[in-house]
Amino acid sequence: MHGIRGVALLLAAFSSAVPLWPQEQTPRSKLLSNLSAQVAGATDEPRDSAQRELFADYLQYEAPYIATSLADPLSFIAFVTVSRVEPPEAGNFPYTRVTLHVDQLLRGASQQTELTAESRWAPPRHEDDQFPITDGALRGTAFDYTEPRVGNRFLVGYPFIDVDRGFAHIFGAIDLNNHGQAVLIPDVQRFLSIESAAGLSDFAPFVKALNDSVPWIRDLSAQRLVQSDACNNSSACELELLNSARRLSQSKKLGERWEALQWMQPIAPPVGECKTGADGVPTISDSSMRELLASALTDANLWIEDEAFRQIELFDSFHDAQPDECIVIFPSLRKFVRLPARELEGVTSTGILACTSAQANSD
């Protein structure tokens, strides 16, 4: 969930670390350093192969560039046309300034019909470059990948911030001049109709969408349910979500099994990481979810096994952690270390770190 692009964030998490080495290490800090050394010295070919296998299949599950904005119910979604293009000016603004005429709002209400946005498009440095690059970094929306020209049409998503001043921060976009992207419009409109039918308190439309044939629609629907107070207060809704995730976890398709774990990802972290329930913990966290995660520990794909191990240790830590306790997880070694947060001061680890808040878990 979190849009399929959440995969990139997850990959980054596998290299998380805490600062500096201590001058005198405690026994547990030595254990952390020993485990970190084992990870650093391990042969990664089996996991590299598992990663290639998983993400080759996972390409069909990619969400459109507009998904980030669709995930935020407060973001505007609108059809726009480029009406003016101002190239960068030395010393003033580094990016092309684009004026957008709002043709139709699909979500949100605003009197602004003309918006100013920045396009970070730049010509490719080499003929074989797939995307333009500026300052050594790729950018993430179709709005930036397309050379800005008067008459270009997009479906864009932008947050409410600065809209009253006539400025739009483009967080998601579909290039309507690109047929491969434009064919996604009916699915976007269908998701918005699901969202509209659900309103503020009816989770049933999102529950039904968990079985949608379009992966990113069911992913966004799962995300909404996890974040929904209405769903978190309904045992029937929680059961529907878990049953749908269980169905995906038993699929023969690698992408669907990974998808099930992505649905569970926001529920596994320790106290304080999530939005709803006591201490910020969703009430959906129960033994049924643990059973689902445990079933993935024997998956044929190592990347799925690693992610299941990471989540189940976070889940267990959340259920019985002491105040200010941390867990450092080494998925590839199937090991973890729990220790008070104070013992991590000055310690470096290649493991995945998570800590509880100062307030004890009351469950």
Phi and psi in degrees as a GROMACS rama.xvg file:
@    title "Ramachandran Plot"
@    xaxis  label "Phi"
@    yaxis  label "Psi"
@TYPE xy
61.3866  35.4674  HIS-2
68.2072  149.605  GLY-3
-64.8033  -20.9271  ILE-4
-65.9197  -9.11226  ARG-5
-59.9682  -17.6838  GLY-6
-55.5003  -43.5705  VAL-7
-60.5916  -39.5944  ALA-8
-65.2451  -38.3461  LEU-9
-65.276  -40.1987  LEU-10
-62.4343  -38.2578  LEU-11
-64.3835  -35.0995  ALA-12
-62.7101  -25.7938  ALA-13
-71.6646  -7.52649  PHE-14
-116.659  18.1983  SER-15
-65.7683  150.937  SER-16
-150.909  160.353  ALA-17
-107.906  159.218  VAL-18
-64.7084  164.086  PRO-19
36.5196  150.546  LEU-20
-88.8065  144.323  TRP-21
-79.7117  155.808  PRO-22
-69.702  -39.1482  GLN-23
-124.345  114.786  GLU-24
-86.6978  140.765  GLN-25
-75.2556  164.814  THR-26
-54.0176  -40.7191  PRO-27
-72.8852  -32.7503  ARG-28
-67.5453  -32.2218  SER-29
-66.9339  -37.5283  LYS-30
-62.4166  -41.2415  LEU-31
-61.0297  -43.8766  LEU-32
-66.6426  -37.3354  SER-33
-65.1064  -43.1575  ASN-34
-66.0605  -39.5004  LEU-35
-62.4946  -38.7494  SER-36
-65.316  -37.6263  ALA-37
-64.2868  -40.1734  GLN-38
-63.8293  -45.6124  VAL-39
-64.2218  -31.8194  ALA-40
-93.1775  -1.98449  GLY-41
-74.9774  152.239  ALA-42
-82.4521  123.971  THR-43
-99.1636  5.54926  ASP-44
-57.3602  -44.1777  GLU-45
-59.3731  -38.8911  PRO-46
-75.924  -33.3209  ARG-47
-61.1574  -42.3054  ASP-48
-65.2709  -41.3534  SER-49
-64.9017  -37.7771  ALA-50
-64.471  -46.136  GLN-51
-61.5362  -41.9649  ARG-52
-63.4479  -44.3748  GLU-53
-65.7584  -49.3991  LEU-54
-81.6341  -16.0358  PHE-55
-65.807  -40.7626  ALA-56
-75.0938  -27.0232  ASP-57
-78.8736  -13.5742  TYR-58
-56.8809  -34.6449  LEU-59
-71.1833  -9.33513  GLN-60
-99.0047  1.86007  TYR-61
-61.1623  137.541  GLU-62
-85.0862  154.435  ALA-63
-69.9526  163.204  PRO-64
-59.545  -23.0778  TYR-65
-78.1607  -9.25064  ILE-66
-60.9475  -35.6469  ALA-67
-58.5511  -41.8703  THR-68
-74.868  -35.7806  SER-69
-63.8376  -31.5065  LEU-70
-68.6552  -22.0554  ALA-71
-101.717  105.532  ASP-72
-64.9195  -12.0023  PRO-73
-92.3424  -6.52175  LEU-74
-79.6405  145.06  SER-75
-75.5251  144.726  PHE-76
-126.436  125.172  ILE-77
-150.128  147.61  ALA-78
-81.6543  130.362  PHE-79
-135.018  158.338  VAL-80
-125.778  134.41  THR-81
-71.0893  121.497  VAL-82
-109.976  -14.2671  SER-83
-157.48  143.681  ARG-84
-130.78  123.618  VAL-85
-117.364  115.014  GLU-86
-62.8522  161.387  PRO-87
-59.1355  147.18  PRO-88
-117.115  130.17  GLU-89
-57.8631  126.459  ALA-90
84.6827  -10.5797  GLY-91
-107.447  -73.1352  ASN-92
-135.847  138.343  PHE-93
-80.8534  -14.122  PRO-94
-116.987  162.458  TYR-95
-67.5347  131.649  THR-96
-97.8384  129.294  ARG-97
-122.665  131.835  VAL-98
-96.1827  129.116  THR-99
-114.072  130.919  LEU-100
-93.2614  125.487  HIS-101
-79.7439  108.759  VAL-102
-80.3881  -40.4109  ASP-103
-160.024  130.161  GLN-104
-90.3279  124.907  LEU-105
-94.5035  -23.0282  LEU-106
-145.949  137.633  ARG-107
97.2661  165.2  GLY-108
-132.492  124.141  ALA-109
-154.767  147.254  SER-110
-88.0705  -6.93807  GLN-111
-74.1142  121.359  GLN-112
-106.337  -12.1529  THR-113
-126.301  126.817  GLU-114
-127.075  146.781  LEU-115
-104.159  134.898  THR-116
-138.171  161.898  ALA-117
-104.226  132.162  GLU-118
-105.747  127.99  SER-119
-97.4257  20.5848  ARG-120
-64.8392  143.366  TRP-121
-146.435  149.19  ALA-122
-58.6766  141.237  PRO-123
-56.4973  142.82  PRO-124
-73.6393  -27.2643  ARG-125
-131.719  151.459  HIS-126
-61.1613  -30.9415  GLU-127
-91.2061  2.89607  ASP-128
-67.1246  133.606  ASP-129
-76.5719  -38.0649  GLN-130
-126.335  151.738  PHE-131
-67.832  150.208  PRO-132
-129.931  134.841  ILE-133
-132.128  135.476  THR-134
55.6323  29.245  ASP-135
76.3965  11.0975  GLY-136
-129.434  139.187  ALA-137
-76.6594  153.264  LEU-138
-116.712  161.97  ARG-139
-106.916  9.52235  GLY-140
-129.531  159.22  THR-141
-63.1  -23.6889  ALA-142
-62.8881  -35.9898  PHE-143
-85.7081  -23.1402  ASP-144
-81.2281  -12.6682  TYR-145
-106.636  130.395  THR-146
-60.1706  123.654  GLU-147
-69.6967  123.376  PRO-148
-139.265  146.129  ARG-149
-58.9546  131.855  VAL-150
100.129  -15.9521  GLY-151
-60.3641  140.249  ASN-152
-119.5  140.822  ARG-153
-138.767  156.214  PHE-154
-102.03  120.467  LEU-155
-122.948  155.881  VAL-156
-122.455  136.44  GLY-157
-151.198  142.415  TYR-158
-72.0181  165.971  PRO-159
-69.9106  -18.5179  PHE-160
-60.7534  131.08  ILE-161
72.1787  -1.59741  ASP-162
-64.1135  -36.6588  VAL-163
-65.8071  -17.7212  ASP-164
-97.2537  5.02567  ARG-165
82.5878  21.3686  GLY-166
-118.62  140.748  PHE-167
-123.81  127.016  ALA-168
-92.4523  108.924  HIS-169
-80.8464  105.815  ILE-170
-97.8594  -13.9337  PHE-171
-154.935  148.515  GLY-172
-160.192  151.073  ALA-173
-126.436  127.385  ILE-174
-82.274  109.927  ASP-175
-72.4304  -13.8003  LEU-176
-84.7869  -6.99858  ASN-177
-103.949  110.955  ASN-178
-58.2915  -38.095  HIS-179
-61.6762  -29.1215  GLY-180
-90.4483  -38.4195  GLN-181
-61.2725  -28.12  ALA-182
-66.5366  -11.8623  VAL-183
-80.8755  -12.8756  LEU-184
-56.7728  -45.3547  ILE-185
-58.1336  -36.9673  PRO-186
-68.1828  -39.7859  ASP-187
-60.8179  -46.4289  VAL-188
-63.6434  -34.5252  GLN-189
-67.8924  -40.8238  ARG-190
-63.0282  -41.3899  PHE-191
-63.8916  -32.6725  LEU-192
-70.4896  -36.0967  SER-193
-61.9612  -46.642  ILE-194
-60.1272  -44.1393  GLU-195
-64.2172  -40.8084  SER-196
-66.0327  -33.5313  ALA-197
-72.0299  -34.2605  ALA-198
59.4326  -144.321  GLY-199
-92.2183  -18.457  LEU-200
-135.585  -7.94417  SER-201
-97.8545  105.967  ASP-202
-85.3305  -8.8905  PHE-203
-56.6857  -43.4717  ALA-204
-60.1053  -37.1115  PRO-205
-72.2288  -35.3155  PHE-206
-61.6497  -44.3235  VAL-207
-61.9702  -36.6892  LYS-208
-71.6897  -10.2764  ALA-209
-62.7348  -19.4315  LEU-210
-104.828  15.6351  ASN-211
-62.7868  150.096  ASP-212
-74.2633  -18.0076  SER-213
-93.67  115.678  VAL-214
-55.5417  -44.9714  PRO-215
-69.8177  -24.8528  TRP-216
-69.2499  -43.9779  ILE-217
-69.7156  -31.5265  ARG-218
-65.0338  -47.3109  ASP-219
-64.3541  -35.1217  LEU-220
-66.14  -41.8061  SER-221
-62.1007  -41.2928  ALA-222
-60.9465  -43.3444  GLN-223
-63.3837  -38.7277  ARG-224
-67.5776  -41.7012  LEU-225
-60.1988  -35.3748  VAL-226
-88.6589  -3.94014  GLN-227
-88.1952  125.853  SER-228
-61.6  -37.9719  ASP-229
-61.5211  -43.2116  ALA-230
-71.1295  -41.0372  CYS-231
-66.2125  -18.5612  ASN-232
-98.2075  8.13009  ASN-233
-125.105  115.564  SER-234
-64.5849  -30.9833  SER-235
-65.9775  -41.6663  ALA-236
-66.4252  -43.7893  CYS-237
-58.9974  -42.4978  GLU-238
-64.1044  -40.3314  LEU-239
-62.2138  -43.38  GLU-240
-63.694  -47.1541  LEU-241
-65.1744  -39.9331  LEU-242
-64.7291  -39.4501  ASN-243
-67.2078  -40.4737  SER-244
-65.6952  -38.7268  ALA-245
-63.7126  -39.8431  ARG-246
-60.8451  -43.93  ARG-247
-65.8887  -37.9332  LEU-248
-66.3061  -19.101  SER-249
-100.244  6.2716  GLN-250
-69.5041  154.427  SER-251
-78.295  -12.4355  LYS-252
-89.0732  126.997  LYS-253
-57.2031  -44.0179  LEU-254
-60.039  -38.0119  GLY-255
-72.7388  -34.3233  GLU-256
-68.1739  -38.6649  ARG-257
-66.5425  -39.1685  TRP-258
-57.7933  -42.2561  GLU-259
-59.382  -41.1581  ALA-260
-67.973  -33.6572  LEU-261
-65.0061  -35.1729  GLN-262
-62.4632  -36.7428  TRP-263
-82.4071  -17.3719  MET-264
-52.6386  -44.5226  GLN-265
-71.4516  -14.5359  PRO-266
-90.3467  -23.5399  ILE-267
-75.1923  -29.6731  ALA-268
-61.9554  162.977  PRO-269
-66.1545  179.541  PRO-270
-52.6189  137.613  VAL-271
92.8316  -10.194  GLY-272
-83.2147  -24.311  GLU-273
-106.438  174.231  CYS-274
-95.17  -29.5106  LYS-275
-119.047  162.606  THR-276
86.4327  175.272  GLY-277
-60.2326  134.229  ALA-278
57.1815  22.1781  ASP-279
81.3978  15.1628  GLY-280
-104.523  127.018  VAL-281
-61.9888  140.79  PRO-282
-68.9571  -11.1204  THR-283
-68.1037  -14.6875  ILE-284
-70.3331  101.537  SER-285
-146.148  -175.031  ASP-286
-63.6082  -28.3072  SER-287
-64.006  -38.4572  SER-288
-66.6677  -39.2992  MET-289
-62.7994  -39.9655  ARG-290
-62.1671  -38.9603  GLU-291
-62.6493  -46.1352  LEU-292
-64.6898  -40.7297  LEU-293
-62.8107  -33.5344  ALA-294
-66.0527  -25.4724  SER-295
-83.3434  -7.75668  ALA-296
-69.2191  -13.5522  LEU-297
-112.85  21.8779  THR-298
-63.7338  152.583  ASP-299
-72.115  -16.9912  ALA-300
-102.444  125.364  ASN-301
-63.2925  -34.1975  LEU-302
-65.2819  -38.7556  TRP-303
-68.5156  -41.2254  ILE-304
-59.7156  -45.8525  GLU-305
-59.5606  -44.3755  ASP-306
-66.84  -38.8637  GLU-307
-63.0171  -41.4749  ALA-308
-62.8718  -45.0735  PHE-309
-57.5072  -47.2856  ARG-310
-69.6186  -39.0504  GLN-311
-70.5913  -32.4523  ILE-312
-72.148  -37.045  GLU-313
-62.6098  -43.2151  LEU-314
-61.472  -47.4727  PHE-315
-65.1299  -38.8785  ASP-316
-62.3082  -42.0965  SER-317
-61.315  -35.5819  PHE-318
-76.3377  -29.0749  HIS-319
-133.415  14.0888  ASP-320
-68.4066  149.29  ALA-321
-85.6558  163.383  GLN-322
-56.7515  137.247  PRO-323
58.1017  35.2959  ASP-324
-101.183  143.534  GLU-325
-117.811  156.512  CYS-326
-129.044  135.527  ILE-327
-116.124  122.569  VAL-328
-112.294  136.422  ILE-329
-119.262  83.5793  PHE-330
-56.9742  -40.5435  PRO-331
-67.3655  -23.2381  SER-332
-97.7112  -7.12662  LEU-333
56.6243  43.0597  ARG-334
-132.805  157.812  LYS-335
-149.784  160.52  PHE-336
-133.392  129.999  VAL-337
-107.483  139.367  ARG-338
-161.067  157.248  LEU-339
-61.813  147.69  PRO-340
-57.6261  -33.7236  ALA-341
-62.8841  -26.9054  ARG-342
-78.0607  -7.78161  GLU-343
-88.8677  -9.12301  LEU-344
-62.0041  119.75  GLU-345
81.0475  10.4328  GLY-346
-104.307  137.169  VAL-347
-106.546  139.298  THR-348
-148.141  147.383  SER-349
-89.4317  3.75422  THR-350
-79.142  176.746  GLY-351
-96.339  122.407  ILE-352
-103.923  136.673  LEU-353
-147.448  142.282  ALA-354
-131.487  147.779  CYS-355
-80.1811  166.764  THR-356
-78.7105  174.694  SER-357
-66.5259  -21.9196  ALA-358
-84.1866  131.646  GLN-359
-68.6829  150.127  ALA-360
-73.4184  124.315  ASN-361
-89.4188  -4.1919  SER-362
